[in-house]
Amino acid sequence: EHFYDHQSGSGYLAWRLKTVQRNSAQEIEKSKVSFQGGPKTHRSMHSPVRQLSGDEGNEAMSVMRHSSDITLVQDKMKATFQQRQKVVQDRAAASTVLDLFPRFLDTSGLNEQDFTMLFGEEVSGKFLAKWPTFFKPRIIADCKNLSGSLHVDELLLSAQQESDDG
């Protein structure tokens, strides 16, 4: 039995490399998480946080607007996640999300928190790695189709200027 025949490129080592590569490719395909339907698809939440709605949700939104405590704001944002998703899913109301939840503008980490709650930790980590080259141009294009809002227009202009500079 030959370990490797350099003339024919065959033998035990060549066979073993092909087998290992084939098996690892199959494992990668199995481990890929696939989300179908794009950003407007309704998804289940990946967080055990109790969700507030109705009067409780409105009260939490009011508390967030007037609080300077970052931890409180993050907790209330987690608790109003489903309410915010309903607004985002409604094409006519999507541009008002920053009016209803203005803390997105001055509190860092809230976008990542929502993304993690929507997709889970594994996908969330991959998102930031692919943001500049893959997601950012697509999100800018999608935002151009939203109805106008002061906040959306400012953010869109800022993102386009940043893309032109970089």
One Martini backbone bead per residue (centre of mass of N, CA, C, O) as a GRO file, in nm:
protein
  166
    1GLU     BB    1   0.096   0.037   0.024
    2HIS     BB    2   0.052   0.370  -0.057
    3PHE     BB    3   0.083   0.684   0.062
    4TYR     BB    4   0.238   0.816  -0.205
    5ASP     BB    5   0.200   0.909  -0.554
    6HIS     BB    6   0.343   1.154  -0.745
    7GLN     BB    7   0.256   1.074  -1.038
    8SER     BB    8  -0.071   1.016  -0.972
    9GLY     BB    9  -0.187   1.135  -0.694
   10SER     BB   10  -0.193   0.881  -0.503
   11GLY     BB   11  -0.327   0.737  -0.209
   12TYR     BB   12  -0.376   0.761   0.118
   13LEU     BB   13  -0.336   1.072   0.151
   14ALA     BB   14  -0.522   1.163  -0.076
   15TRP     BB   15  -0.775   1.023   0.027
   16ARG     BB   16  -0.784   1.161   0.308
   17LEU     BB   17  -0.808   1.455   0.215
   18LYS     BB   18  -1.074   1.421   0.060
   19THR     BB   19  -1.243   1.320   0.299
   20VAL     BB   20  -1.205   1.559   0.490
   21GLN     BB   21  -1.314   1.778   0.298
   22ARG     BB   22  -1.595   1.659   0.254
   23ASN     BB   23  -1.684   1.650   0.556
   24SER     BB   24  -1.640   1.955   0.621
   25ALA     BB   25  -1.840   2.063   0.408
   26GLN     BB   26  -2.092   1.927   0.532
   27GLU     BB   27  -2.074   2.063   0.813
   28ILE     BB   28  -2.105   2.352   0.716
   29GLU     BB   29  -2.385   2.320   0.587
   30LYS     BB   30  -2.528   2.231   0.854
   31SER     BB   31  -2.438   2.500   1.032
   32LYS     BB   32  -2.604   2.679   0.873
   33VAL     BB   33  -2.786   2.972   0.907
   34SER     BB   34  -3.121   3.026   0.786
   35PHE     BB   35  -3.285   3.318   0.659
   36GLN     BB   36  -3.599   3.381   0.544
   37GLY     BB   37  -3.749   3.682   0.380
   38GLY     BB   38  -3.604   3.891   0.529
   39PRO     BB   39  -3.659   4.181   0.730
   40LYS     BB   40  -3.998   4.149   0.717
   41THR     BB   41  -3.999   3.900   0.877
   42HIS     BB   42  -4.142   3.708   1.102
   43ARG     BB   43  -4.004   3.648   1.430
   44SER     BB   44  -3.866   3.499   1.680
   45MET     BB   45  -3.755   3.539   1.994
   46HIS     BB   46  -3.413   3.540   2.169
   47SER     BB   47  -3.578   3.613   2.450
   48PRO     BB   48  -3.698   3.602   2.799
   49VAL     BB   49  -3.828   3.870   2.794
   50ARG     BB   50  -4.074   4.051   2.908
   51GLN     BB   51  -4.346   4.185   2.742
   52LEU     BB   52  -4.471   4.497   2.656
   53SER     BB   53  -4.805   4.639   2.644
   54GLY     BB   54  -4.970   4.904   2.590
   55ASP     BB   55  -4.956   5.079   2.873
   56GLU     BB   56  -4.684   4.962   2.956
   57GLY     BB   57  -4.534   5.042   2.696
   58ASN     BB   58  -4.590   5.348   2.710
   59GLU     BB   59  -4.453   5.389   2.983
   60ALA     BB   60  -4.173   5.290   2.897
   61MET     BB   61  -4.131   5.504   2.677
   62SER     BB   62  -4.145   5.746   2.871
   63VAL     BB   63  -3.912   5.668   3.057
   64MET     BB   64  -3.691   5.666   2.838
   65ARG     BB   65  -3.702   5.967   2.748
   66HIS     BB   66  -3.631   6.068   3.074
   67SER     BB   67  -3.375   5.892   3.095
   68SER     BB   68  -3.015   5.845   3.200
   69ASP     BB   69  -3.031   5.538   3.237
   70ILE     BB   70  -2.893   5.292   3.055
   71THR     BB   71  -3.003   5.032   3.184
   72LEU     BB   72  -3.300   5.109   3.172
   73VAL     BB   73  -3.317   5.149   2.869
   74GLN     BB   74  -3.234   4.862   2.789
   75ASP     BB   75  -3.464   4.716   2.940
   76LYS     BB   76  -3.703   4.864   2.797
   77MET     BB   77  -3.620   4.779   2.510
   78LYS     BB   78  -3.658   4.479   2.558
   79ALA     BB   79  -3.968   4.505   2.654
   80THR     BB   80  -4.038   4.663   2.352
   81PHE     BB   81  -3.969   4.488   2.102
   82GLN     BB   82  -4.244   4.392   1.980
   83GLN     BB   83  -4.360   4.673   1.940
   84ARG     BB   84  -4.134   4.763   1.744
   85GLN     BB   85  -4.179   4.541   1.528
   86LYS     BB   86  -4.459   4.637   1.440
   87VAL     BB   87  -4.361   4.905   1.328
   88VAL     BB   88  -4.148   4.796   1.126
   89GLN     BB   89  -4.356   4.612   0.959
   90ASP     BB   90  -4.490   4.883   0.902
   91ARG     BB   91  -4.443   5.069   0.630
   92ALA     BB   92  -4.584   5.341   0.723
   93ALA     BB   93  -4.435   5.338   1.030
   94ALA     BB   94  -4.120   5.293   1.013
   95SER     BB   95  -4.025   5.604   1.015
   96THR     BB   96  -4.124   5.637   1.340
   97VAL     BB   97  -3.927   5.489   1.534
   98LEU     BB   98  -3.748   5.743   1.624
   99ASP     BB   99  -3.987   5.891   1.756
  100LEU     BB  100  -4.068   5.660   1.964
  101PHE     BB  101  -3.733   5.577   1.980
  102PRO     BB  102  -3.487   5.807   2.051
  103ARG     BB  103  -3.250   5.632   2.192
  104PHE     BB  104  -3.102   5.540   1.932
  105LEU     BB  105  -2.943   5.821   1.898
  106ASP     BB  106  -2.792   5.821   2.220
  107THR     BB  107  -2.762   5.493   2.243
  108SER     BB  108  -2.544   5.260   2.263
  109GLY     BB  109  -2.632   4.917   2.150
  110LEU     BB  110  -2.938   4.888   2.056
  111ASN     BB  111  -2.912   4.755   1.781
  112GLU     BB  112  -2.763   4.500   1.876
  113GLN     BB  113  -2.978   4.410   2.075
  114ASP     BB  114  -3.206   4.367   1.868
  115PHE     BB  115  -3.054   4.171   1.684
  116THR     BB  116  -3.009   3.954   1.901
  117MET     BB  117  -3.313   3.910   1.964
  118LEU     BB  118  -3.381   3.818   1.666
  119PHE     BB  119  -3.110   3.605   1.598
  120GLY     BB  120  -2.883   3.588   1.793
  121GLU     BB  121  -2.552   3.544   1.866
  122GLU     BB  122  -2.428   3.414   1.610
  123VAL     BB  123  -2.540   3.614   1.396
  124SER     BB  124  -2.452   3.878   1.529
  125GLY     BB  125  -2.144   3.838   1.490
  126LYS     BB  126  -2.155   3.829   1.172
  127PHE     BB  127  -2.276   4.105   1.105
  128LEU     BB  128  -2.035   4.297   1.175
  129ALA     BB  129  -1.834   4.169   0.970
  130LYS     BB  130  -2.041   4.236   0.706
  131TRP     BB  131  -2.139   4.533   0.700
  132PRO     BB  132  -1.964   4.715   0.497
  133THR     BB  133  -2.003   4.519   0.228
  134PHE     BB  134  -2.312   4.403   0.248
  135PHE     BB  135  -2.539   4.559   0.425
  136LYS     BB  136  -2.522   4.868   0.395
  137PRO     BB  137  -2.616   4.908   0.094
  138ARG     BB  138  -2.895   4.768   0.137
  139ILE     BB  139  -3.007   4.957   0.358
  140ILE     BB  140  -2.990   5.217   0.200
  141ALA     BB  141  -3.181   5.126  -0.028
  142ASP     BB  142  -3.427   5.070   0.161
  143CYS     BB  143  -3.449   5.363   0.284
  144LYS     BB  144  -3.530   5.507   0.014
  145ASN     BB  145  -3.835   5.368   0.035
  146LEU     BB  146  -3.911   5.539   0.255
  147SER     BB  147  -4.075   5.747   0.423
  148GLY     BB  148  -4.043   6.052   0.525
  149SER     BB  149  -3.799   6.166   0.774
  150LEU     BB  150  -3.590   6.334   0.959
  151HIS     BB  151  -3.418   6.096   1.069
  152VAL     BB  152  -3.389   5.929   0.810
  153ASP     BB  153  -3.260   6.150   0.634
  154GLU     BB  154  -3.009   6.198   0.810
  155LEU     BB  155  -2.901   5.905   0.810
  156LEU     BB  156  -2.883   5.870   0.503
  157LEU     BB  157  -2.688   6.103   0.449
  158SER     BB  158  -2.462   6.002   0.634
  159ALA     BB  159  -2.419   5.724   0.496
  160GLN     BB  160  -2.352   5.835   0.213
  161GLN     BB  161  -2.107   6.008   0.294
  162GLU     BB  162  -1.944   5.773   0.416
  163SER     BB  163  -1.930   5.608   0.151
  164ASP     BB  164  -1.787   5.826  -0.020
  165ASP     BB  165  -1.532   5.851   0.166
  166GLY     BB  166  -1.477   5.517   0.185
   0.00000   0.00000   0.00000
